[in-house]
Amino acid sequence: MAFYFEPFENRKPPEPLPYRPGIELLWQFLIVVALVFGARYIYWRWDASLNVDALWFAVPLALAETLAYIGLILFTVNLWQTRDYPMLPAPGGIAECVDEPDMPDRPVAIDIFITTYNEDEELVRLTISDAKAVCYPHSIDMHIHVLDDGRRASMRQVCDEEGINYITRSNNIGFKAGNLRNAMEQTGGDFIVICDADTRLFPSILENTLGYFRDPDVAWVQTPQWFFDLPQGRALPDWLARYAGTPGRWLGRAVETIAGPVRMGYDPFVSEPQMFYDLILRRRNAANAAFCCGAASIHRREAVMQAALRAYSQAIDSEVQRLSADIKDAQTRKDFQEALQGQMVLETELTPYKFHVSEDIYTSIVLHADPARRWKSVLHPKIESKMLSPQDLLSWTIQRFKYAGGTLDIMLRDNPLFKGSMTVRQRIMYLSTFWSYLGCLWNFVFLIAPIIAMFTSVSPVAAYSMDFYLHFLPFILLNELAFMFGTWGINAWDGKASYLSFFAINFSALSTVLKGEKIKFHVTPKERQEGNFLPLVMPQIAIVALTLLGIVYSAWRVFLQGQVQDMPMFIVNLFWGTNNIFCMLPMIRAALWTPADEEPPDKEPAGKVLANASPSTPSAY
């Protein structure tokens, strides 16, 4: 069976960003200076710049700037330094991975879990084949299991043909977390490798990661996720030549002479995870706060089970105390509690993975906060697998909504920041994650503020005077310069633009959680969905349209009606609004993108779905 990604099978993943101490030191110096100027700017905004005649506008914007500045501080702490864990030799036996001197040695036992629900069986077969090719320099006891919540006879047949274990269950309680729990009950490996249906492991994954577990306190190792099917795009001169011929090509070359190589259509959904794994999560190693992201992670079974047993015991004790609270006689209460506890031990299920749409980060929080054992986590910087990216905006939206909703649900319903035994730095790191998803609130203010100002001629600032520029420009310019070094080697613009344009998805997720609705686990489709995706980006289109209209209206008032006193406000909002428009455009273009965009007109499009297969619909898994 042919797959759309077959032409990309031989692509090689990028190497991890090299550690540059000089660049890091320069980043740290510049960002400290930028934060000082930022504090000066925020103080001035509240103390001397509010337009007292329009507090309804001035105060929300100043508040948004303040909240964004707090987010900047948190993000700075996150990116502060790179401290990779040393890679140690692969252990020859399990005795090298535990703190038990008298434990008899034996080969390390590995369970590879491949979770699936409704994905194409032949796609899973590719994942199985790559898992079977995993090698190790010592004797190892490795077993591959397909965890099929779709209960398909065809999937069982594939497993029989491949000679691996097939595991299913009679219900889908707990979705993926329940699927993993069910598999843990039927297996016994020392370490578990978690794979999605499309997680294609590289042969080196165990040899390069099991050495971290020589430290008996390491609970899991997360490896970067790499989407090998991302469109390569077209060089800007070639792309412009399609629409404007030779002049377009000349223009493209002129732009690249100034800005360097530019590719159009590359990663249209900003799925490229290098910014997240190689910068954000990797730099959390220094604080022992790299959290698990599910696929392509390796877990110590002992850590997961110990956390589950502790949570199991605490849940029973809490419920017993609640039910016996009204019994006044001490002996009667004791007898009742013992009987009730015995009954609940039999009836309560042990849950190694929290039944939650974001079971990966939830489990990370539980282990990091464990008061009895300071479990460690590792972000291994080298890519050890490949997987498929969303191929349309609907699939991308399903994925992003799940990420946002799951994280916000944890924050608002079971906030870990004031629980357990996490260090201060670990709490700050998790707060940074939560805070980023709340950014939709102040980002929306930043998007509509120039629109309001241009249509109403009301300024949120007392005056766009020299005082304003002396406070604002040093902060913003130093901040941009600092992050140029802080994200050295990564295209940071895409991350900034997508963070601003995600406001509608994150708003929807926040609203869902606040209303008490459950975030459902939808499998991200592995095939391109067909349809009109423009309705998904109507909020972004509205921002672009209103900003353009505001610019035209404001220019008409200033230049044609002679309202020259509004010229300073027009200039500020022109640049501000233009920035907002450029941040919205990539997501709007993603709604219109088709795989053929990356192929020359005389070639067959590489973005087809499975041959002779119809697109699947998002499931409820």
C-alpha positions, -999 to +999 in steps of 0.1 A: +000+000+000+013+034-009+015+062+016+018+099+010+050+101+030+070+075+011+090+101-008+103+114+025+114+081+041+151+088+036+151+122+052+176+126+080+168+144+113+186+176+123+213+173+149+207+188+183+218+225+186+254+226+198+260+241+232+277+275+228+288+289+262+297+324+248+263+328+231+245+316+263+265+341+284+256+369+260+219+359+261+219+359+299+235+394+301+212+409+275+179+394+289+188+407+324+193+442+310+161+438+290+141+428+320+154+457+340+142+481+312+110+461+310+103+467+348+111+504+342+086+505+313+058+486+332+063+509+363+061+540+340+029+526+323+011+525+356+026+555+372+027+581+344+013+570+311-023+560+316-048+580+296-071+591+325-098+601+301-101+566+288-094+543+317-117+517+301-091+513+274-059+523+292-062+499+322-069+467+303-039+473+280-016+481+309-028+450+327-022+429+295+013+443+293+020+435+329+008+399+326+028+395+294+059+408+313+054+382+340+052+356+312+085+370+299+101+365+333+089+329+334+101+322+299+135+337+307+139+313+337+129+285+314+155+294+287+182+305+312+208+278+306+215+245+288+226+217+311+224+184+293+226+152+314+258+132+305+252+103+282+264+071+300+272+037+284+242+014+279+238-008+309+247-045+305+222-057+330+194-045+353+217-044+384+234-014+369+201+005+369+189+000+405+201+009+439+201-026+453+236-040+458+224-076+464+201-078+433+211-106+410+220-094+375+201-103+344+194-087+310+174-055+310+137-062+301+120-038+277+084-035+268+076-014+237+040-002+237+024+008+204-009+024+212-036+024+184-073+029+180-084+035+144-052+041+125-045+022+093-031-013+100-004-010+074+008+022+090+010+004+124+029-024+106+056+001+096+059+011+133+062-025+143+089-032+117+110-003+130+105-014+166+117-049+157+149-033+142+159-017+175+193-030+185+213-030+217+250-037+224+242-062+252+218-091+257+183-077+262+148-091+268+127-070+245+090-075+238+068-055+214+031-051+222+004-035+201-023-019+224-054-019+202-084+000+217-101-006+184-105-043+190-098-051+154-094-086+140-073-072+112-049-056+137-046-089+156-038-106+123-010-080+116+005-088+150+004-125+144+021-120+110+048-099+126+052-123+156+045-097+183+020-095+212-015-082+207-033-066+237-068-053+238-096-048+263-134-049+265-139-011+269-121+022+263-123+036+299-095+061+304-088+063+266-050+062+261-042+062+298-065+033+304-050+015+274-015+019+289-027+008+324-043-024+309-010-032+291+011-027+323-011-052+341-002-078+315+035-071+311+066-069+333+094-051+316+118-030+337+114-001+312+085+009+289+089+026+256+057+045+246+049+048+210+019+062+191+007+043+160+031+064+138+061+066+161+089+050+140+118+042+164+154+044+153+176+014+160+197+034+184+170+046+208+177+021+236+215+022+233+215+060+235+189+064+263+191+035+288+224+048+301+205+076+318+188+050+340+221+041+356+210+068+380+183+049+400+163+081+405+157+087+368+120+080+362+117+087+325+136+099+295+118+120+268+133+121+233+125+148+208+096+142+184+106+148+147+080+151+120+098+137+089+069+144+065+069+182+069+068+200+035+102+213+024+086+243+007+099+263-022+127+288-023+112+323-023+125+333-058+109+301-073+076+307-054+073+343-065+082+333-101+050+312-102+029+343-098+050+371-111+075+355-135+110+369-139+103+401-119+091+379-090+122+358-091+144+390-091+124+403-061+128+370-043+166+370-048+168+406-035+149+396-004+172+366+002+203+387-003+192+408+027+174+382+049+191+350+039+173+319+024+135+320+027+113+290+019+075+294+013+052+266+023+076+250+048+058+236+078+025+254+071+010+244+104+041+253+125+044+217+135+082+217+136+089+209+172+126+219+174+118+251+192+100+232+219+123+202+223+157+217+216+152+249+235+122+249+259+121+213+272+159+207+269+167+237+290+144+224+318+170+197+324+189+222+346+159+223+369+149+186+367+116+198+352+115+183+316+080+167+314+069+137+295+053+143+261+040+108+255+053+092+223+091+084+220+095+084+258+111+056+280+097+050+315+110+031+345+082+008+355+091+011+392+086+049+392+052+047+375+040+020+398+053+036+430+035+068+421+003+049+413+005+030+446+009+062+466-020+079+448-040+047+453-034+047+490-040+084+494-073+082+475-086+053+497-075+070+530-092+103+520-124+086+511-124+065+543-119+096+564-147+114+546-172+086+550-165+080+587-163+116+597-198+116+612-193+086+635-187+099+670-176+068+689-139+062+684-140+024+685-170+022+661-153+046+638-121+026+638-140-007+631-159+010+603-128+025+588-110-009+588-139-027+571-145+001+546-108+003+538-106-035+532-136-032+508-122-002+490-088-019+484-107-046+465-129-023+446-106+007+438-085+003+407-048+010+406-041+037+380-005+039+369-014+066+343-039+092+354-071+089+333-067+123+317-065+137+282-029+149+291-018+118+310+018+124+300+023+158+317+000+147+346+022+117+353+053+139+351+038+163+378+029+133+401+065+120+399+082+153+402+060+161+433+065+127+449+073+136+486+090+102+492+113+100+462+129+128+442+124+113+408+144+128+379+135+134+343+158+137+313+153+154+279+176+135+256+185+160+230+192+136+201+162+126+179+156+089+182+124+084+162+103+099+135+065+105+132+038+121+111+027+157+113-008+170+109-015+174+071-044+198+073-057+226+096-085+204+111-060+178+123-037+205+136-066+222+155-076+189+171-041+184+183-036+219+196-069+220+213-061+188+231-028+201+243-043+234+255-074+220+271-056+192+289-030+215+304-055+241+315-077+214+330-048+203+352-040+239+362-076+248+371-088+215+386-058+199+402-031+226+403+002+211+414+020+243+421+012+242+458+013+204+463+039+178+468+076+183+471+086+200+439+115+225+441+109+262+435+125+260+401+103+230+391+072+249+402+083+279+381+088+257+351+053+242+354+039+277+360+055+288+328+037+261+309+003+270+324+009+307+320+016+303+283-018+289+277-034+317+296-017+341+271-048+341+249-063+366+274-037+393+270-028+384+234-064+392+225-060+426+240-028+432+220-047+422+188-077+445+193-060+475+209-047+490+177-081+484+161-099+502+188-074+531+188-076+535+150-114+535+148-121+556+179-090+579+178-087+572+216-053+565+228-046+542+258-014+562+265-015+597+278+007+608+249+030+592+223+057+616+233+095+613+235+089+599+270+070+570+256+097+561+231+125+564+257+107+539+279+093+515+253+121+513+226+150+503+249+129+475+264+115+461+231+148+463+212+169+448+240+143+420+244+144+412+206+182+413+207+184+390+237+161+364+223+180+364+190+209+350+211+186+330+234+171+311+205+204+310+185+201+285+156+163+284+156+138+304+136+120+321+165+096+342+144+073+312+137+070+305+174+062+342+182+036+344+153+019+311+162+018+320+199-002+352+190-024+335+164-033+306+187-055+329+208-088+315+194-079+279+200-067+286+235-098+307+242-119+278+232-100+254+254-101+278+284-138+283+279-144+245+278-125+239+310-142+269+329-176+256+319-167+222+335-169+203+303-145+174+298-117+177+273-121+146+251-092+126+237-094+128+200-068+109+180-050+133+157-058+120+122-028+105+104-043+112+070-052+145+052-087+156+058-107+171+030-129+201+032-131+239+036-109+249+066-114+287+063-141+286+091-114+275+115-095+307+110-124+332+109-111+349+141-077+355+125-093+367+093-114+391+113-083+405+130-066+410+097-097+426+080-104+449+109-068+460+113-065+468+076-098+488+077-085+506+108-053+515+090-072+529+060-097+548+082-070+563+104-048+573+074-079+589+058-085+610+090-048+620+093-039+627+057-072+637+041-091+653+070-061+670+084-061+654+118-024+658+120-024+657+158-032+620+155+000+613+135+021+599+164-008+575+173-012+565+137+025+556+133+025+535+164-007+516+155+005+512+119+035+493+130+016+475+157-013+465+135+011+454+107+029+431+131-004+416+141-014+410+105+018+392+097+013+370+128-021+360+116-012+353+080+006+319+084-024+303+101-048+317+074-025+304+047-025+270+065-062+268+060-057+271+022-026+249+020-026+217-001+003+193-004+007+202-041+021+236-030+055+221-024+058+203-057+068+219-091+038+221-114+051+193-136+054+167-108+029+145-091+018+160-058+035+143-029+008+150-004-018+123-013-035+103+014-033+065+015-038+051-019-073+037-024-082+049+011-107+076+022-098+101+049-107+090+084-127+112+107-115+122+142-125+095+167-136+100+203-104+082+216 
